[in-house]
Amino acid sequence: MADFYNLKVADIYKETEDTSVVTFHVPEELKESFKFSQGQHLTLKADINDEDVRRSYSLCSSPFDNQWQVAVKQIPGGKFSTFINNKVKSGDVMEVMAPSGNFGVEVKPNASKNYIFFAAGSGITPVLSMIKAHLQAEPHSTCKLFYVNKTAKSIIFKEELEQLRNTYFGRLEIYYFLTKERRDIELFNGRFDDEKMEVLTKTFIDIPDTNEVFLCGPEKMVNYVSEYLVNVGLPKELVHYELFVTGLSEEDIKRAERLAQQNVEGIEVTIVDGGKEFEFTMTKDYDNILDAALGAGADLPFACKGGVCSTCKCEVKHGEVEMKINYALDDKEVSQNLVLSCQAVPITEKVVVDFDV
């Protein structure tokens, strides 16, 4: 069940011209439910012009700070980001789902790891949470951040990052790359490319001594950097990423078009959620399990409906489905029959999916 809680906005401020940072007050009776791990996100819900709009935003606070904070960057034409940046004020009450997501690794106090982070723009939000958590709770670990932005003024959390570098001097290294401003050192001008990555992997990143790599930002950047690192010897299982999807690939478009022609009318679907079963028959009005279930009256968790956030994740217990696109689940999760219900198109006459995962 999609459980939302009413949380008061304790504070909201402009981190940059187009990014607002929102801090929620979580009362004592909800703190157990709102425990989170670095890299997880909150799903927010609001009625915007009589439309139920939901979006997921990564927590930028550390789980050790007893604080629930997200950063929301204004997206041109974005319904929710516009609402947050222009309408929400301190003292407002918003509907918020408990933290979810699995972008991160366990913090181990006795660990001695070397963490590498690549981020672009607002991709810094989960990365900041991770950096703070690992530096604070793992005194023998180190972090290196390679962070791309358009201009110096657009760098989100620059002041906080600099404070962290001073606090954990020698354990946190930060390298800023700018795409719309020129700097004296050519390496730090522009996006990551083969020339830059060759320098980084020979001078700044010791591949054999790297324990975990996290990437968050546009799909093109994440795919390029992760592939480059694997090609120079980094084991693939050490690479973790979260995408900001900027467009569908030709392969995605063809698959989505093919599945849009799939006849789903009359397919019997059983939803398991909260230990209870909900049954309905799909009609031609919907082409995915989530929308069809919501249309039939089910109350299920969802946010982006774009195959990115994994809020609507479920397990296929019976029958078969095919996803139009998938930017949230890794190969291991897919092998475990996990699917994104917002992208799941049934291809058998009967399907049973379990949201209790």
C-alpha positions as CSV (number, residue, x, y, z in Angstrom):
1,M,0.0,0.0,0.0
2,A,1.2,3.5,-0.8
3,D,1.4,4.9,2.7
4,F,2.0,8.7,2.8
5,Y,2.6,10.6,6.0
6,N,1.9,14.3,6.6
7,L,5.2,16.0,7.4
8,K,5.8,19.6,8.2
9,V,8.4,21.6,6.2
10,A,10.8,22.6,8.9
11,D,12.9,24.7,6.5
12,I,13.3,25.5,2.8
13,Y,16.1,27.7,1.3
14,K,17.7,28.4,-2.0
15,E,21.0,26.5,-2.3
16,T,21.5,27.9,-5.8
17,E,19.4,30.1,-8.1
18,D,17.4,27.1,-9.4
19,T,17.7,24.6,-6.5
20,S,15.7,24.5,-3.2
21,V,16.7,22.4,-0.2
22,V,13.7,21.2,1.8
23,T,14.1,19.9,5.4
24,F,11.2,17.9,6.8
25,H,10.3,17.6,10.5
26,V,9.8,13.9,11.4
27,P,8.0,13.5,14.7
28,E,9.3,11.0,17.3
29,E,6.5,8.5,16.6
30,L,7.5,8.3,12.9
31,K,11.3,8.2,13.2
32,E,11.5,4.4,13.2
33,S,9.5,4.3,10.0
34,F,11.7,7.1,8.4
35,K,15.1,5.5,9.2
36,F,17.1,5.5,6.0
37,S,20.4,4.5,4.5
38,Q,22.6,6.9,2.5
39,G,21.6,6.9,-1.1
40,Q,17.8,6.4,-0.5
41,H,15.1,8.8,-1.5
42,L,11.8,10.2,-0.4
43,T,8.7,10.2,-2.6
44,L,6.7,13.4,-2.3
45,K,3.0,13.8,-3.2
46,A,1.0,17.0,-3.9
47,D,-2.2,18.0,-5.6
48,I,-1.1,20.4,-8.3
49,N,-3.9,21.9,-10.4
50,D,-6.2,19.0,-9.4
51,E,-3.7,16.4,-10.4
52,D,-2.1,13.8,-8.1
53,V,1.6,14.4,-8.8
54,R,4.4,12.4,-7.2
55,R,8.2,12.6,-7.5
56,S,11.1,10.9,-5.8
57,Y,14.1,13.0,-4.5
58,S,17.3,11.6,-3.0
59,L,18.1,12.4,0.6
60,C,21.1,14.6,0.8
61,S,21.4,14.4,4.6
62,S,23.4,11.7,6.3
63,P,21.4,9.0,8.2
64,F,23.5,9.9,11.2
65,D,22.4,13.5,11.3
66,N,18.8,12.9,12.5
67,Q,17.7,15.0,9.6
68,W,15.5,14.5,6.5
69,Q,16.6,16.8,3.7
70,V,16.2,16.8,-0.1
71,A,17.3,19.1,-2.8
72,V,15.0,19.9,-5.7
73,K,16.4,21.5,-8.9
74,Q,14.0,23.5,-11.0
75,I,13.3,21.6,-14.3
76,P,11.9,23.8,-17.1
77,G,8.2,22.8,-17.4
78,G,8.6,20.4,-14.4
79,K,5.3,20.4,-12.4
80,F,6.7,19.2,-9.1
81,S,10.0,21.0,-9.2
82,T,8.2,24.3,-10.1
83,F,5.8,23.7,-7.2
84,I,8.6,23.1,-4.7
85,N,10.8,26.0,-5.9
86,N,8.0,28.6,-6.3
87,K,5.2,27.6,-3.9
88,V,6.3,25.6,-0.9
89,K,7.3,27.5,2.2
90,S,8.4,26.7,5.8
91,G,5.5,25.5,7.9
92,D,3.7,23.9,5.0
93,V,2.6,20.2,5.4
94,M,3.4,17.8,2.6
95,E,2.6,14.1,2.0
96,V,5.8,12.0,2.1
97,M,6.4,8.3,1.7
98,A,8.9,6.5,4.0
99,P,12.5,6.3,2.6
100,S,13.1,3.7,-0.1
101,G,15.8,2.7,-2.7
102,N,19.0,0.7,-2.7
103,F,21.6,3.0,-4.1
104,G,24.4,2.5,-1.6
105,V,26.4,0.0,0.3
106,E,26.4,-0.8,4.0
107,V,28.4,1.4,6.3
108,K,30.9,-0.7,8.3
109,P,32.8,1.1,11.1
110,N,35.8,-1.1,10.8
111,A,36.0,-0.8,7.0
112,S,39.0,0.7,5.3
113,K,37.7,1.5,1.8
114,N,38.5,3.9,-1.0
115,Y,35.3,5.3,-2.5
116,I,35.1,7.1,-5.8
117,F,32.2,9.3,-6.8
118,F,31.2,10.9,-10.1
119,A,28.3,13.3,-10.1
120,A,26.8,16.0,-12.4
121,G,24.5,18.8,-11.3
122,S,21.8,17.6,-8.9
123,G,23.3,14.1,-9.0
124,I,25.2,15.3,-6.0
125,T,22.3,14.8,-3.7
126,P,22.6,11.0,-2.9
127,V,26.4,11.3,-3.3
128,L,26.6,14.0,-0.6
129,S,24.6,11.7,1.7
130,M,27.0,8.8,1.0
131,I,30.2,10.9,1.4
132,K,29.0,12.3,4.8
133,A,27.9,8.8,6.0
134,H,31.1,7.0,5.1
135,L,33.5,9.7,6.3
136,Q,31.7,10.0,9.6
137,A,31.1,6.3,10.3
138,E,34.2,4.8,8.7
139,P,37.2,6.6,10.1
140,H,39.7,4.6,8.0
141,S,37.9,5.1,4.6
142,T,38.6,7.8,2.0
143,C,36.4,9.5,-0.7
144,K,37.2,11.2,-4.0
145,L,34.5,13.2,-5.8
146,F,34.6,14.2,-9.5
147,Y,31.8,16.7,-9.9
148,V,30.6,18.3,-13.2
149,N,28.5,21.6,-13.3
150,K,27.9,24.3,-15.8
151,T,29.4,27.2,-13.8
152,A,30.9,27.8,-10.4
153,K,27.7,29.5,-9.2
154,S,25.6,26.5,-10.2
155,I,27.6,24.0,-8.0
156,I,25.0,22.6,-5.6
157,F,26.3,22.2,-2.0
158,K,29.7,23.7,-2.8
159,E,30.0,25.4,0.6
160,E,29.1,22.2,2.5
161,L,31.4,20.1,0.4
162,E,34.3,22.5,1.2
163,Q,33.5,22.3,4.9
164,L,33.5,18.5,4.6
165,R,36.9,18.7,2.9
166,N,38.3,20.8,5.8
167,T,36.7,18.6,8.5
168,Y,38.0,15.4,6.9
169,F,41.3,16.8,5.6
170,G,43.3,14.2,3.8
171,R,40.3,11.8,3.5
172,L,38.1,13.7,1.1
173,E,39.4,15.0,-2.3
174,I,37.1,17.1,-4.6
175,Y,37.6,17.9,-8.2
176,Y,35.2,20.3,-10.0
177,F,34.7,20.3,-13.7
178,L,32.9,23.2,-15.4
179,T,31.3,23.1,-18.9
180,K,30.3,26.7,-19.4
181,E,33.3,28.5,-17.8
182,R,36.9,28.3,-18.6
183,R,39.5,27.5,-15.9
184,D,43.3,27.7,-16.0
185,I,43.8,23.9,-15.8
186,E,42.4,22.4,-19.0
187,L,41.7,19.1,-17.4
188,F,38.8,20.7,-15.4
189,N,37.1,22.3,-18.4
190,G,34.2,20.4,-20.0
191,R,32.7,17.0,-19.6
192,F,34.4,13.6,-19.1
193,D,36.0,12.2,-22.3
194,D,38.7,9.7,-23.2
195,E,41.5,12.3,-22.7
196,K,40.3,13.3,-19.2
197,M,39.5,9.8,-18.1
198,E,43.0,8.6,-19.1
199,V,44.5,11.3,-16.9
200,L,42.1,10.6,-14.0
201,T,42.7,6.8,-14.1
202,K,46.5,7.3,-14.2
203,T,46.9,10.1,-11.8
204,F,43.9,10.4,-9.5
205,I,42.3,7.0,-9.4
206,D,44.2,3.8,-8.4
207,I,42.0,1.2,-10.0
208,P,43.3,-1.8,-8.1
209,D,42.9,0.1,-4.8
210,T,39.3,1.2,-5.5
211,N,36.6,-0.5,-3.5
212,E,33.4,1.1,-4.7
213,V,32.4,3.6,-7.4
214,F,29.1,5.5,-7.4
215,L,27.9,7.5,-10.3
216,C,24.8,9.8,-10.4
217,G,23.8,12.1,-13.2
218,P,22.7,12.1,-16.9
219,E,22.4,8.7,-18.5
220,K,25.1,9.5,-21.1
221,M,27.7,10.5,-18.5
222,V,27.0,7.5,-16.3
223,N,27.1,5.0,-19.1
224,Y,30.3,6.4,-20.5
225,V,32.3,6.7,-17.3
226,S,31.2,3.3,-15.9
227,E,32.1,1.6,-19.2
228,Y,35.5,3.3,-19.3
229,L,36.3,2.3,-15.7
230,V,35.3,-1.3,-16.4
231,N,37.4,-1.4,-19.6
232,V,40.5,-0.3,-17.7
233,G,40.1,-3.0,-15.1
234,L,37.6,-2.1,-12.5
235,P,35.3,-5.1,-11.7
236,K,31.8,-4.4,-12.9
237,E,30.3,-5.4,-9.5
238,L,32.0,-2.4,-7.9
239,V,30.2,0.1,-10.1
240,H,26.9,1.5,-8.7
241,Y,24.8,4.1,-10.5
242,E,21.6,6.1,-10.5
243,L,20.5,7.8,-13.7
244,F,18.8,11.0,-14.7
245,V,17.3,9.9,-18.0
246,T,17.5,12.5,-20.8
247,G,16.0,10.5,-23.7
248,L,15.2,7.1,-24.9
249,S,17.6,5.0,-27.0
250,E,16.5,3.7,-30.4
251,E,16.3,0.2,-28.8
252,D,14.0,1.5,-26.0
253,I,11.8,3.3,-28.5
254,K,11.4,0.2,-30.7
255,R,10.6,-2.1,-27.7
256,A,8.1,0.4,-26.3
257,E,6.4,0.7,-29.7
258,R,6.2,-3.1,-30.0
259,L,4.8,-3.5,-26.5
260,A,2.3,-0.7,-27.1
261,Q,0.8,-3.0,-29.7
262,Q,0.5,-5.9,-27.3
263,N,-3.1,-7.0,-26.7
264,V,-3.7,-6.9,-23.0
265,E,-7.5,-6.8,-23.0
266,G,-8.9,-9.6,-20.9
267,I,-5.7,-10.5,-19.1
268,E,-6.3,-11.4,-15.5
269,V,-4.0,-9.8,-13.0
270,T,-3.6,-10.5,-9.3
271,I,-1.9,-7.9,-7.1
272,V,-0.4,-8.9,-3.8
273,D,0.2,-5.9,-1.5
274,G,0.4,-5.8,2.2
275,G,-0.4,-9.5,2.3
276,K,-3.8,-8.9,0.6
277,E,-4.8,-9.9,-2.9
278,F,-6.5,-7.6,-5.4
279,E,-7.8,-9.0,-8.7
280,F,-8.9,-7.3,-11.8
281,T,-9.1,-7.8,-15.6
282,M,-7.1,-5.5,-17.8
283,T,-8.8,-3.4,-20.5
284,K,-7.4,-1.8,-23.7
285,D,-7.4,1.5,-21.8
286,Y,-4.1,0.7,-20.2
287,D,-0.9,-0.9,-21.4
288,N,1.0,-1.5,-18.1
289,I,0.1,-3.2,-14.8
290,L,0.5,-0.1,-12.6
291,D,-1.9,2.1,-14.5
292,A,-4.4,-0.7,-15.0
293,A,-4.3,-1.5,-11.3
294,L,-4.7,2.1,-10.3
295,G,-7.6,2.4,-12.7
296,A,-9.2,-0.6,-11.1
297,G,-9.0,1.0,-7.7
298,A,-5.8,-0.4,-6.2
299,D,-3.7,1.8,-3.9
300,L,-0.1,1.1,-5.0
301,P,3.2,3.0,-4.5
302,F,4.5,4.9,-7.5
303,A,6.4,8.1,-8.2
304,C,8.0,8.9,-11.6
305,K,6.1,6.4,-13.8
306,G,9.1,6.7,-16.1
307,G,11.1,3.5,-15.2
308,V,13.7,5.4,-13.2
309,C,12.9,5.6,-9.5
310,S,11.9,1.9,-8.7
311,T,9.1,3.0,-6.3
312,C,6.6,0.8,-8.1
313,K,8.9,-2.3,-8.0
314,C,7.2,-5.7,-7.7
315,E,8.0,-9.4,-8.1
316,V,6.4,-11.5,-10.8
317,K,5.0,-14.6,-9.1
318,H,3.1,-16.2,-11.9
319,G,3.0,-15.6,-15.7
320,E,5.3,-13.3,-17.7
321,V,5.7,-9.6,-18.3
322,E,8.0,-7.5,-20.4
323,M,9.2,-4.0,-19.5
324,K,9.1,-1.2,-22.0
325,I,12.1,0.5,-20.4
326,N,14.1,-0.1,-17.3
327,Y,16.6,2.4,-15.8
328,A,16.2,1.4,-12.2
329,L,16.7,-2.4,-11.8
330,D,20.1,-4.1,-12.2
331,D,20.7,-7.5,-13.8
332,K,20.5,-9.3,-10.5
333,E,17.1,-7.8,-9.6
334,V,15.8,-8.7,-13.1
335,S,17.0,-12.3,-12.7
336,Q,15.0,-12.4,-9.5
337,N,11.8,-11.7,-11.4
338,L,11.6,-8.1,-10.2
339,V,9.9,-5.6,-12.6
340,L,8.8,-2.0,-12.6
341,S,5.0,-2.2,-12.7
342,C,4.8,1.2,-14.5
343,Q,6.6,-0.4,-17.4
344,A,5.4,-4.0,-17.1
345,V,3.2,-5.3,-20.0
346,P,1.7,-8.7,-19.4
347,I,2.4,-11.3,-22.2
348,T,0.5,-14.2,-20.7
349,E,-3.2,-14.6,-20.0
350,K,-2.7,-14.6,-16.2
351,V,-0.2,-12.6,-14.1
352,V,0.4,-12.5,-10.4
353,V,2.7,-9.7,-9.0
354,D,3.8,-9.1,-5.4
355,F,4.5,-5.6,-4.2
356,D,5.7,-6.9,-0.8
357,V,9.4,-6.9,-1.8
